[in-house]
């Protein structure tokens, strides 16, 4: 977990023409609300491995990813990470802590170089108080988060680790898509990070990835993973396509 770098400011992007905003809960903002968001936000660059926020700290605002990939994780009593969410451009981070008035329950770290906008807490609360459409978007997002959390609890309690590793690869594919070849997952993650998504030992993850490679389900090229037999991976994961 690296905190050596200080995040750097970058030229503040234009909200109205921001493609990432159009994929976020702010997609329907216009007029005065959009101008308010434009005026009050700040934007910074985070290097790969840099912490965006730490668990246990109080939120001063909301983070909206403009570019890049971020992992959200918790650390157990023995110091092992559990990745609870993966985020991409257009996703927002920190909203649950703002709404509950509590500290961050998780930490967030950049998986690659990322550009992230920051919306002050007061500005965000004012927006959702005065914009019914944005409030509904937020309620929908919270509902999706709860559904995902329920799924994750059931999965960790009941699914064999082999199925969970396969499902983690499908999750990475669904979240970050693929590179130009249409097979290589569009994010580079360490085997430890994949294990921290699954909730298992790194050695177990390495062994199962080798088995998937032997069975010609995936190909491995360093840290890059290509899914070469998507249907078979879905079958191993025991999920519906």
Residue pairs with C-beta under 8 A, 6 or more apart in sequence:
1 49
1 51
1 107
1 109
2 49
2 50
2 51
2 109
3 50
3 51
5 46
5 47
5 49
5 50
7 44
7 45
7 46
7 47
7 50
8 44
8 45
9 42
9 43
9 44
9 45
10 43
10 44
10 45
10 115
11 43
12 41
12 42
12 43
12 117
13 43
13 66
13 115
13 117
14 38
15 21
15 26
15 29
15 34
15 37
15 38
15 41
16 34
16 38
18 66
19 89
20 64
20 65
20 66
20 67
20 89
20 90
21 27
21 29
21 64
21 90
22 90
23 89
23 90
24 64
24 90
24 91
24 92
25 92
25 134
25 137
25 138
25 141
26 37
26 64
26 134
27 137
28 133
28 134
28 137
29 37
29 127
29 131
29 134
33 127
33 130
33 131
33 134
36 123
36 126
36 127
37 119
37 123
37 127
40 119
40 120
40 123
41 64
41 117
41 118
41 119
41 120
41 123
42 117
42 118
43 66
43 115
43 116
43 117
43 118
44 115
44 116
44 118
45 113
45 114
45 115
45 116
46 52
46 68
46 110
46 113
46 114
46 115
46 116
47 110
47 113
48 110
48 111
48 112
48 113
49 109
49 110
50 109
50 110
51 107
51 108
51 109
52 63
52 70
52 93
52 107
52 108
52 109
52 110
52 114
52 116
53 59
53 63
53 93
53 94
53 104
53 107
53 108
54 104
54 107
55 74
55 75
55 103
55 104
55 105
55 106
55 107
56 103
56 104
57 103
57 104
58 97
58 103
58 104
59 94
59 97
59 98
59 103
59 104
59 121
60 120
60 121
61 94
61 98
61 118
61 119
61 120
61 121
61 123
61 124
62 92
62 93
62 94
62 95
62 98
62 118
62 119
62 121
62 124
63 92
63 93
63 94
63 108
63 116
63 117
63 118
63 119
64 90
64 91
64 92
64 93
64 116
64 117
64 118
64 119
65 87
65 88
65 89
65 90
65 91
65 92
65 93
65 114
65 115
65 116
65 117
66 89
66 114
66 115
66 116
66 117
67 89
67 113
67 114
67 115
68 88
68 89
68 110
68 111
68 112
68 113
68 114
68 115
68 116
69 86
69 87
69 88
69 110
69 111
69 112
69 114
69 176
69 187
70 86
70 87
70 88
70 91
70 93
70 108
70 109
70 110
70 111
70 114
70 116
71 83
71 85
71 86
71 87
71 108
71 109
71 111
71 193
72 83
72 84
72 85
72 86
72 87
72 93
72 106
72 107
72 108
73 81
73 82
73 83
73 84
73 106
73 107
73 108
73 109
73 196
74 81
74 82
74 84
74 105
74 106
74 107
75 81
75 82
75 107
76 82
80 196
81 192
81 193
81 196
82 196
82 199
83 193
83 196
83 197
84 106
84 152
85 106
85 148
86 111
86 171
86 172
86 175
86 176
86 187
86 197
87 93
87 108
88 175
88 176
92 141
93 108
94 104
94 108
95 124
95 138
95 141
95 142
96 105
96 142
96 145
97 103
97 104
97 105
98 121
98 124
98 125
99 138
99 142
111 187
111 188
111 189
111 193
112 187
112 188
127 134
128 134
128 135
128 138
129 135
155 164
155 167
156 164
156 199
159 167
159 238
161 198
161 200
161 204
161 208
162 208
162 211
162 236
163 236
163 237
163 238
164 198
164 199
164 200
164 237
165 194
165 198
165 200
165 204
165 205
165 208
165 209
165 212
166 212
166 217
166 233
166 234
166 236
166 237
166 238
167 237
167 238
167 239
168 194
168 197
168 198
169 185
169 194
169 212
169 218
169 225
169 227
169 233
169 237
170 233
170 234
170 237
170 239
171 197
172 185
172 187
172 189
172 194
172 197
172 225
173 185
173 227
175 187
176 185
176 186
176 187
177 186
178 184
178 185
178 186
178 227
179 185
179 186
181 226
183 219
183 226
183 227
183 228
184 221
184 224
184 225
184 226
185 224
185 225
185 226
185 227
188 223
188 224
189 223
190 223
191 202
191 205
191 206
191 209
191 223
192 202
194 205
194 209
195 201
195 202
195 204
195 205
198 205
209 218
209 220
209 225
210 220
212 218
212 233
212 236
213 219
213 220
215 232
216 228
216 229
217 227
217 228
217 229
217 232
217 233
217 236
218 225
218 226
218 227
218 228
218 229
218 233
219 225
219 226
219 228
220 226
227 233
231 241
234 240
234 241
